[in-house]
Amino acid sequence: MRLENKNIIVTAAAQGIGKATALTFANEGAEVIALDVNKEKLNELSKENSKIKTEVVDATNKSDVESFCNKIDNIDILFHAVGFVHHGNIMDCDTEEFYRSVNVNIYSAYLMTHNLLPKMLKKKKGNIIIVSSAASSVKGVQNRFIYGTTKAALNGFVKALATDHVSQGIRCNAILPGTVETPSWEGRVQMSENPKKAREDFIARQAMGRLAQPNEIASMALYLASDESDFVTGTLNLIDGGWTL
Ligand SMILES: NC(=O)c1ccc[n+]([C@@H]2O[C@H](COP(=O)([O-])OP(=O)(O)OC[C@H]3O[C@@H](n4cnc5c(N)ncnc54)[C@H](O)[C@@H]3O)[C@@H](O)[C@H]2O)c1
């Protein structure tokens, strides 16, 4: 029970990394509130673990986030996993797509943190974990122009936040996964011209010859959420099976 008595909000919790992390946190004794835009899948999560509370919140919507956060008194940890993968280079990314990625990948992190941080500051303790990506300031990846750009911004976000609030009991760290076998990854594979080849190509570029599983990312999240990592802040934690070696 590494997270007993911790109140944790997990975003993008209906599937993939967010879901695996919400379940791991709850199994370790945390009180978890799972947020997502997908009500149906949130209901499935509640069925898997009835202790997890769920709420439909669009993390890019100011009034949604504000009205949810206004109801929260006691929060220890925010685990923020909302993100969107745009496929293409700069010429494939028009203004609308540019702002969509900025909105989903950066603005959501700002909105959630901006509304929850004051509650953590009041307690003089808080912990924010942001899911970034190895495809960011760490590694250039083909056809991930706006994705890599926005994830690099999140790495800056984590450093800035950690620096500003280190003396006020707030920690902020990022998790930078490589390629993780999640429903959205599967969707990207299926949308390609040749899904079988796309899957093989993804796996071929993995140094360990396999993709990560969401539970493996959740294990790192568990360490960062627990008091075992109390001396850790401002860090960018790669978990990429050696992809960036
Ligand atoms: N899968 C990978 O290979 C991989 C690699 C590196 C980083 N990441 C990052 O991990 C995070 C999670 O990715 P994933 O592949 O596990 O998830 P996913 O794409 O499978 O699921 C994302 C979830 O987020 C929800 N969501 C989308 N927009 C939302 C919003 N505005 N408000 C609330 N919920 C919203 C969706 O409904 C969905 O349940 C993302 O930030 C992604 O960029 C993923």
Ligand as a Chemical Component Dictionary entry (heavy atoms), coordinates in Angstrom:
data_LIG
# 
_chem_comp.id                   LIG 
_chem_comp.type                 NON-POLYMER 
_chem_comp.pdbx_formal_charge   0 
_chem_comp.three_letter_code    LIG 
# 
loop_
_chem_comp_atom.comp_id 
_chem_comp_atom.atom_id 
_chem_comp_atom.alt_atom_id 
_chem_comp_atom.type_symbol 
_chem_comp_atom.charge 
_chem_comp_atom.model_Cartn_x 
_chem_comp_atom.model_Cartn_y 
_chem_comp_atom.model_Cartn_z 
_chem_comp_atom.pdbx_ordinal 
LIG N1  N1  N 0  1.011   5.289  -26.560 1  
LIG C1  C1  C 0  2.235   5.692  -26.761 2  
LIG O1  O1  O 0  3.010   5.066  -27.495 3  
LIG C2  C2  C 0  2.752   6.936  -26.066 4  
LIG C3  C3  C 0  4.116   7.219  -26.140 5  
LIG C4  C4  C 0  4.599   8.361  -25.507 6  
LIG C5  C5  C 0  3.746   9.188  -24.842 7  
LIG N2  N2  N 1  2.414   8.902  -24.796 8  
LIG C6  C6  C 0  1.528   9.832  -24.118 9  
LIG O2  O2  O 0  0.823   9.172  -23.094 10 
LIG C7  C7  C 0  -0.432  9.802  -22.901 11 
LIG C8  C8  C 0  -1.526  8.758  -22.948 12 
LIG O3  O3  O 0  -1.446  8.107  -24.183 13 
LIG P1  P1  P 0  -2.158  6.694  -24.416 14 
LIG O4  O4  O 0  -1.669  6.194  -25.731 15 
LIG O5  O5  O -1 -2.055  5.860  -23.205 16 
LIG O6  O6  O 0  -3.655  7.134  -24.438 17 
LIG P2  P2  P 0  -4.823  6.929  -25.470 18 
LIG O7  O7  O 0  -4.603  7.887  -26.582 19 
LIG O8  O8  O 0  -5.011  5.479  -25.757 20 
LIG O9  O9  O 0  -6.007  7.430  -24.568 21 
LIG C9  C9  C 0  -6.121  8.759  -24.275 22 
LIG C10 C10 C 0  -7.331  8.998  -23.393 23 
LIG O10 O10 O 0  -7.417  10.398 -23.228 24 
LIG C11 C11 C 0  -8.761  10.782 -23.337 25 
LIG N3  N3  N 0  -8.814  12.186 -23.715 26 
LIG C12 C12 C 0  -8.501  12.722 -24.920 27 
LIG N4  N4  N 0  -8.691  14.055 -24.894 28 
LIG C13 C13 C 0  -9.125  14.360 -23.647 29 
LIG C14 C14 C 0  -9.477  15.568 -23.001 30 
LIG N5  N5  N 0  -9.430  16.733 -23.653 31 
LIG N6  N6  N 0  -9.870  15.538 -21.712 32 
LIG C15 C15 C 0  -9.925  14.358 -21.034 33 
LIG N7  N7  N 0  -9.607  13.172 -21.595 34 
LIG C16 C16 C 0  -9.206  13.172 -22.879 35 
LIG C17 C17 C 0  -9.333  9.842  -24.386 36 
LIG O11 O11 O 0  -10.740 9.752  -24.314 37 
LIG C18 C18 C 0  -8.631  8.534  -24.023 38 
LIG O12 O12 O 0  -9.383  7.791  -23.072 39 
LIG C19 C19 C 0  -0.552  10.871 -23.979 40 
LIG O13 O13 O 0  -0.207  12.108 -23.446 41 
LIG C20 C20 C 0  0.458   10.419 -25.014 42 
LIG O14 O14 O 0  0.959   11.486 -25.788 43 
LIG C21 C21 C 0  1.899   7.788  -25.395 44 
# 
loop_
_chem_comp_bond.comp_id 
_chem_comp_bond.atom_id_1 
_chem_comp_bond.atom_id_2 
_chem_comp_bond.value_order 
_chem_comp_bond.pdbx_ordinal 
LIG N1  C1  SING 1  
LIG C1  O1  DOUB 2  
LIG C1  C2  SING 3  
LIG C2  C3  SING 4  
LIG C2  C21 DOUB 5  
LIG C3  C4  DOUB 6  
LIG C4  C5  SING 7  
LIG C5  N2  DOUB 8  
LIG N2  C6  SING 9  
LIG N2  C21 SING 10 
LIG C6  O2  SING 11 
LIG C6  C20 SING 12 
LIG O2  C7  SING 13 
LIG C7  C8  SING 14 
LIG C7  C19 SING 15 
LIG C8  O3  SING 16 
LIG O3  P1  SING 17 
LIG P1  O4  DOUB 18 
LIG P1  O5  SING 19 
LIG P1  O6  SING 20 
LIG O6  P2  SING 21 
LIG P2  O7  DOUB 22 
LIG P2  O8  SING 23 
LIG P2  O9  SING 24 
LIG O9  C9  SING 25 
LIG C9  C10 SING 26 
LIG C10 O10 SING 27 
LIG C10 C18 SING 28 
LIG O10 C11 SING 29 
LIG C11 N3  SING 30 
LIG C11 C17 SING 31 
LIG N3  C12 SING 32 
LIG N3  C16 SING 33 
LIG C12 N4  DOUB 34 
LIG N4  C13 SING 35 
LIG C13 C14 SING 36 
LIG C13 C16 DOUB 37 
LIG C14 N5  SING 38 
LIG C14 N6  DOUB 39 
LIG N6  C15 SING 40 
LIG C15 N7  DOUB 41 
LIG N7  C16 SING 42 
LIG C17 O11 SING 43 
LIG C17 C18 SING 44 
LIG C18 O12 SING 45 
LIG C19 O13 SING 46 
LIG C19 C20 SING 47 
LIG C20 O14 SING 48 
# 
